Amino acid sequence: MANTSSVDVNFLRCPICLESFKHPRMFPCMHTFCEDCIKSYISNQDGATEERTEIKCYVCNRTTRAQTKGLDAAEWAKTFPINNFVFINQNINQNEERRCDPCWSKELHSTAKTFCKDCGELLCEECKKYHKMFKAFKSHSLVEADDAMKKPEKSLQYLHQQNCAQHIDVKVEYFCKNHEVLCCAKCVTADHRKCDSVTELEQFALYIAKNCKEDELRSKLTELYANLSTVIVMSERNTRIVKSRTNFILEKTKNIKDQINNMAAQFEDSIIHQCQQLNTKEDTVNAETRAKCESLKAAIQGSIKFLDAVFQMGNGLQASVTMQKILEQTKEYESMVSKEMLKVKEAKEVQLGVPENAEEFLRQEGFDLVASKNARVLVRVGQSLEKVIRDCES
């Protein structure tokens, strides 16, 4: 596989904050987030307490278990490994001057000479000395900063040593062809004893090398990315249609107000209130849809570029493990994209409650009236007024 001295990772954005990664940390499912975003995400979960031992990934909903019980959100966030591939390449683009991260946080300016793979930080000579003094940091792997920055492909060398998604403290060692999953020794003993196609990673790498479907996987990810763009466009269309229809109703309401003086104020207030509720509800729903789609787009784009980088710079084993991981992600993406696509397929019909004594007048004005379950007359703007609405929208 081809090597390169640098990789453009400006495209990589945290799926939660949609900004450039700050202290990127990676879940066992390979989705990466800012450390602070993970902390906030854990803290904002329902029932989030120090007794909680598992969390679902923000992107794929895969469950991740804590290595230790009783951790608060900040401590738990720090247990996820630094994604050195993202961190190193971000520094290549953003930190050409090799500034020391601890010093910079205190508004001091020092040139970094060392890079800590475990902390994902650049260190000056003074900070390196203190880094080695603490017992908790003695086992950390320190390398020359220039070497790390100039050879970002080295950030992939431990990629195949990923922790198991089920047993986060154990490394992945096997691949089960029966279930198409990467697993550790504990998984093999507990869940794959009856499987007849469990192989070690080295054998799995040979199998992938002979049956590589990289282009097919990349094509599927690209298609999902495009589908998410379609969902966003359709969601925006739905918002415009609903607003257009409510605006039409409001305009008709003004005409009714002039002709029915006694009930005009009450009628208008009721309609405005219902329209506002409907618009607020639709804005919220569609805004959430678009935000989720943007996060998914960022995650998928990151998967595509990560796949490209590994196939450019990694070895066969690394590429095989990465491809299997991303293939598992892609199955989750397909389900999530299909779900979002269904939400925006059809624009919703607008129904509002009106006083019963206005029924005849509304019919004369061209409104479509239906009886509701609670015996209240409803005014509906749907297919019967499509031509009028199209005229209004144009």
URWOPE-V653983 format. One record per pair of residues at least 6 apart in sequence whose ideal C-beta (glycine too) atoms are under 7 Angstrom apart, sorted by sequence separation. I is the first residue (numbers start at 0). GAP is how many residues later the second one is. If there is no record, write none. Layout:
[[I GAP] [I GAP]]
This chain:
[[12 6] [25 6] [41 6] [55 6] [102 6] [130 6] [131 6] [147 6] [162 6] [163 6] [191 6] [362 6] [370 6] [371 6] [12 7] [13 7] [24 7] [55 7] [56 7] [102 7] [114 7] [115 7] [162 7] [174 7] [175 7] [256 7] [259 7] [361 7] [23 8] [24 8] [122 8] [162 8] [163 8] [255 8] [309 8] [310 8] [353 8] [368 8] [369 8] [11 9] [53 9] [54 9] [113 9] [173 9] [182 9] [309 9] [368 9] [23 10] [24 10] [44 10] [53 10] [65 10] [98 10] [99 10] [111 10] [160 10] [161 10] [171 10] [187 10] [256 10] [358 10] [368 10] [369 10] [20 11] [22 11] [53 11] [98 11] [99 11] [111 11] [112 11] [171 11] [172 11] [255 11] [256 11] [21 12] [22 12] [52 12] [53 12] [66 12] [98 12] [99 12] [111 12] [112 12] [171 12] [172 12] [309 12] [366 12] [367 12] [20 13] [24 13] [41 13] [52 13] [65 13] [97 13] [98 13] [110 13] [170 13] [21 14] [97 14] [109 14] [113 14] [127 14] [169 14] [173 14] [252 14] [367 14] [112 15] [115 15] [169 15] [252 15] [306 15] [14 16] [52 16] [169 16] [175 16] [178 16] [306 16] [367 16] [15 17] [16 17] [40 17] [166 17] [177 17] [361 17] [367 17] [14 18] [15 18] [177 18] [252 18] [358 18] [13 19] [101 19] [163 19] [166 19] [175 19] [177 19] [306 19] [13 20] [16 20] [49 20] [100 20] [163 20] [166 20] [176 20] [15 21] [49 21] [100 21] [101 21] [102 21] [118 21] [165 21] [175 21] [249 21] [355 21] [49 22] [99 22] [117 22] [175 22] [176 22] [248 22] [249 22] [13 23] [98 23] [99 23] [117 23] [121 23] [163 23] [302 23] [352 23] [353 23] [97 24] [99 24] [102 24] [115 24] [116 24] [173 24] [174 24] [15 25] [32 25] [101 25] [173 25] [249 25] [352 25] [353 25] [30 26] [115 26] [116 26] [173 26] [174 26] [248 26] [302 26] [351 26] [94 27] [99 27] [172 27] [173 27] [350 27] [351 27] [28 28] [30 28] [113 28] [114 28] [172 28] [30 29] [174 29] [245 29] [350 29] [26 30] [42 30] [113 30] [114 30] [349 30] [28 31] [41 31] [90 31] [113 31] [348 31] [349 31] [112 32] [245 32] [28 33] [83 33] [86 33] [111 33] [114 33] [245 33] [299 33] [348 33] [38 34] [41 34] [38 35] [41 35] [27 36] [81 36] [83 36] [241 36] [242 36] [26 37] [81 37] [241 37] [295 37] [38 38] [81 38] [37 39] [241 40] [295 40] [159 41] [295 41] [15 42] [34 42] [37 42] [14 43] [34 43] [238 43] [14 44] [238 44] [97 47] [238 47] [292 47] [237 48] [291 48] [31 51] [234 51] [288 51] [24 52] [26 53] [25 54] [31 54] [234 54] [288 54] [24 55] [25 55] [234 55] [288 55] [24 56] [24 57] [25 57] [91 57] [23 58] [24 58] [90 58] [231 58] [23 59] [87 60] [91 60] [87 61] [231 61] [23 62] [230 62] [23 63] [88 63] [87 64] [20 65] [227 65] [87 67] [227 68] [20 69] [227 69] [19 70] [84 70] [83 71] [84 71] [224 72] [277 72] [11 74] [224 75] [223 76] [224 76] [8 77] [273 78] [220 79] [273 79] [8 80] [8 81] [270 81] [6 82] [220 82] [221 82] [5 83] [9 83] [220 83] [269 83] [8 84] [5 86] [217 86] [266 87] [266 88] [217 89] [266 91] [262 92] [262 95] [22 97] [213 97] [259 98] [63 101] [66 101] [248 101] [259 101] [66 102] [61 103] [64 103] [248 103] [63 104] [245 104] [241 105] [244 105] [255 105] [216 106] [237 106] [240 106] [241 106] [208 107] [241 108] [213 109] [216 109] [220 109] [223 109] [227 109] [230 109] [234 109] [237 109] [216 110] [219 110] [223 110] [226 110] [230 110] [233 110] [204 111] [204 112] [207 112] [216 113] [223 113] [230 113] [251 113] [226 114] [201 115] [204 115] [207 115] [200 116] [203 116] [200 120] [248 132] [247 133] [27 134] [27 135] [27 136] [28 136] [244 136] [27 137] [181 139] [27 140] [247 140] [247 141] [181 142] [181 143] [244 144] [247 144] [4 145] [6 145] [243 145] [5 146] [243 148] [174 149] [243 149] [2 150] [158 151] [155 154] [158 155] [155 157] [159 157] [155 158] [159 158] [158 159] [161 159] [152 160] [159 161] [155 162] [158 162] [158 163] [84 224] [58 236] [58 237] [58 240] [30 268] [59 269] [59 272] [17 276] [17 277] [14 280] [17 280] [14 283] [14 284] [12 285] [10 290] [11 290] [11 293] [10 294] [29 295] [29 299] [28 300] [6 302] [3 308] [3 309] [0 310] [1 310] [2 310] [0 311] [0 312] [0 313] [0 314] [0 318]]
